[in-house]
Amino acid sequence: MIHPMKQTSIFVFAVLLTLVDPACAAEGVRCGAKLVKADLEPAKTQPEVRVLENADRWQLLRDEAWTGTNAREFYFTLQSDGNLPPPTVEVRWQGERVARVLGADGKAQPISEGVRFKMRKSRAPTSVKTSLVCGIIHMAVFHNWEVRRAGHYRTGPWPANAIQAQLNFLFAAREMCRAMGYAGTADPGFVGDIRLYGFETNFPNGHEDHPPHFHIMLAWPGWLNTQAAHFRLDDAGRIVVNELLADDGKKVNRHDYAAGEVCPMRDRDCKLGFELIVTEGGQGVIMRRAAGKPEYRLSPDAKTGSAVTAVEVSHRQTPASAWEPLCRVHSSDDAARGEMNIVVRTADGAEQVETIRYDPDTGEVVKQKKP
């Protein structure tokens, strides 16, 4: 396996720009870009960035959230001291070939050992996410590739089991929500939509998505007071706690729900949308519209007892009823190749395979083969 090179905060600016911490840059314009290397090897040299317009008014944000290198890419972020238009830059990278530039305003031009391009007023496009929509079910699958590890995930054991478990939980949750009727209705009985999100390990623009988890959210545009359930995972793919977070615009409110505790998910009008319950031992999640309504459950693969292998979906009419199986879900994600495969085996043994091919540097869907 090719391991990522250590990220560094020292980049040579031909115009001798001062390195600056984001906290010191309260005003101005922020621009970011990402250069993808033509090979997958640790770079032997560091990039040299030249700002060609108002060079003395642009500074580099030095934290690895904003600027860094790995075996796949170089990303960087500039901050101005006022309201300036995005600049044109040259990035010279001795001994390296640049395959593509993301975040440029227009096409990048090749120069001697590098590229020249105009930047855009936006963050560096370092998050690699595939968005999928099924009715009011919105998914965000983040592609965790070890060569891009950063932030809390830059060192220490790679959380391969947690990454696999959250993939299985996410796509099993999609099947659960489909079974509950959320894929085929425009009026779910609450304001908003259901969002099934994973977690990302590359610290994109300072997003500290740690420790590993997956989300089942009741959300709406704007995010204010969105109910974001974080199902924290251990190294074996078990759920440690359901950490419910909601930002009211002044502070982030948090409530932790242990196994067996009912977590009400309310819409922006404070109306109950549905309820979530972590099962005993952190094995899975129960979802229901309200107490007394039919219940749906995510649970680990019955044969191995592990969500790393697969996640099963079942349902029951009442808490006194026996659980009836609906399907078993296993997902795989090849982040280097840009391909996901989701296998759903129904209770009668029928198997459906969905293949999603995506851009490995952005996550954008290139081709989707539905079952």
Salt bridges, closest charged atoms under 4 A:
ASP39 OD1 - LYS37 NZ 2.49
GLU48 OE2 - ARG50 NE 3.03
GLU64 OE1 - ARG154 NE 3.48
GLU73 OE1 - LYS34 NZ 3.66
ASP81 OD1 - ARG57 NE 2.75
GLU90 OE1 - ARG92 NH2 3.18
GLU90 OE2 - ARG116 NH2 2.69
GLU96 OE1 - LYS37 NZ 3.57
GLU146 OE2 - HIS3 ND1 3.85
GLU146 OE2 - ARG149 NH1 3.16
GLU175 OE2 - ARG174 NE 3.84
GLU175 OE2 - ARG178 NH1 2.70
ASP193 OD2 - HIS138 NE2 4.00
ASP193 OD1 - ARG195 NE 2.69
GLU200 OE2 - HIS207 ND1 2.75
GLU208 OE1 - HIS152 NE2 3.87
ASP209 OD1 - HIS207 NE2 3.33
ASP209 OD1 - HIS213 NE2 3.23
ASP234 OD2 - ARG238 NE 3.12
GLU243 OE2 - ARG232 NH2 3.08
GLU243 OE1 - ARG254 NH2 3.45
ASP256 OD2 - ARG254 NH2 2.81
GLU275 OE1 - ARG288 NE 2.68
GLU295 OE2 - ARG288 NH1 2.75
GLU295 OE1 - ARG316 NE 2.89
ASP301 OD1 - ARG328 NE 2.84
GLU324 OE1 - HIS315 NE2 3.62
ASP333 OD2 - HIS143 ND1 2.78
GLU339 OE1 - ARG337 NH2 3.59
GLU339 OE1 - ARG357 NE 3.13
GLU354 OE1 - ARG174 NH2 2.54
ASP359 OD2 - ARG100 NH2 2.90
ASP361 OD1 - ARG72 NE 2.88
ASP361 OD2 - ARG100 NH1 3.03
